């Protein structure tokens, strides 16, 4: 047996990366309403990672030699896996919004009972060479009890998770939560397939059938384990991944809007809203703030804008159209020229051209943020800068 297998190469890097990430999140969430589910999530990932890590042949040899008990890492890996299943059921309960059990201690009791029974069966049975795959050598009553306890616990845990996912996915709105429940349900189906496969192997491995030889059983077991673990990890991390993607999109939109926000709010600072320090790191809040403040700033700049019927505005549109702009982009570029001229007029101390008026709106099918993003995209465009610098005749 080699020091590390493909099974571990595929699983260990993402597992350890996710373990460190969830541990940091759990530490940061202490004392908040999200502390319990975040702590359970960190427990699931950390316990699974430890279970896979101690199963690496090179690590297994070190632990067995240190403990002086052959195959002790097999029972250690199984105990860690059972603890991970317990944390997973609690996390899915929080994720799906299932009600808390009336007697929580009853749901915590099976783990210590099953763990004690598993360790007792392991101690009472024969302990084969530590190189044996998944402690499958031997057919004593203690050995059968060992696998009966372990597989029964696995089936109980994953069935509970699957039922919660099936029950609550029907009411979950389309989006990250439903996708997460679907992935967890798929992981449950794969975990059930693993347990059934393990039971079939233990029951029929002495028949000599080629399907139950080590060369077939070992890779099949590893594929089923890897698939179930990856699906579970994808399911529990999907909401956080969706949140990260949304935050990343918001930050990208903020970078687009920031030059326009600085220009407009620089000449009308009274539109800037106070924002508590703890909210400044929230991209969605900042984006909402930028949209409001830019919109209010454009409204304040209304008296410094020329009417759309003036010759200067018509000439600006002609120059922009001659450069190849059409449709929404032409409208956004023309608006950007008008805003640049209004900002420069107010900054230079010019008198207003008319009474305050409403700020121009985007197309009917556009959200305010999308319209402002397109406006911000053209606000700093070289063509818009050149057109905005065109000398204007004084109004009559």
Phi, psi and omega in degrees: 000134183282174181287330178210145185247169179302324178307313180285326180298322180287321189270319193296313181302309178293329179295313181291323177297316179291326178298313180297320181294312181293328177295319178295320179296319180295321179294320180289335184270002181301133179083006179249166178299337181272008186297315185296305179297326179292321178293320177295320178299314178298323178295317179302307185294315182297317181292320177297317180298315178295321180298316179291322183294316181290344177277352177297128185310317181295320178291320181301317181298319181296315182293316179299317180293322180292318180284337182074019180232121180294139176065015181295335179291335177296312180291326177297316179296320180292321177296319177296320178296320178295319177296322178296321179297320178298314177297324181295318179298320177294320180293317180295327177298316177293317184296318184275351181079019178293146180294150177291144179295150180295324179239086184302329183296333177295329180279341176269344184290322183302326183297306179296325178295311180294322179296319178295316179296321180295314180295323179294316178296322178295317181292327182280336183270177175287144180249102184288177177307139181298345178281352182292136182291120169054031174054052183252009180272131178108153181221030180286170179297322179295321179295318178294322178295322179303308183288329177296316180295312184297310183291326177296320179293318178300313181296320178297314183294309184289330176293320177299316179297315181297319180294319178296319179295317181294321183290320190262345179291335180295328182261354182285136178292151177303137182143201185302321183295313179295319178299319179298315179294324177296317179294319178296322176296321177294321176297324177296316179299319179291323178293322176296319177299320177298314182295318178295318178299318180294319177297317180297320180295314181295329181279329189238012185290340180274359181284343181082003180295138185300332182295339183249021174279156184302323182296337178259318186292316185299307179296325178297315178299316182294321178295315180295318178296313181298318181296315181294318180294316180294322178292319177296315180295321177296320181294316183284338181262352184298314178301318179294323178295318178296321178296320179295318179295319178295319178295322178296318178296321179295320179295322177296320178292325177296319178297326178291319185279339189301316179301318179293318179299315180295319181294312184290311182288343177291331180259341176231067185296345182292345181275351182288127183270143174292141182224122178303149185300323184291342179266352183290340180269004181262108185301321182296320179293317179297320179297315177300319179295315180300316182298315180295313185291322177294317179299315178296323179294320177295324177296319179292333180277354183308315181296344182261006180261146178278151176298149182293342181274354183290158181297321183296319179293319179296318179296321179297317179296322179296317180295321179292319178294323179295335179278000176104004180278139179218165172058225183299324182290324176294316179297318180293320180293318178297320177296320179296321177299315181297320180292318179300315180295321179293319178298316180293323180294317179292320179295328180277356178083020179290154178286151177300150180274335182198184178288156179304142178222167180292153178283142179300143181258163176283184179297154184303329182269008180257146170279157179304320181296319180294319179296319180290326177298316179294321177297317180294325179299322182268346183301320180262009181292138180304321179297316179295320178299316182294317180292321181294333179281354179299128182301139178254142174283149181291143180293147180286000000 
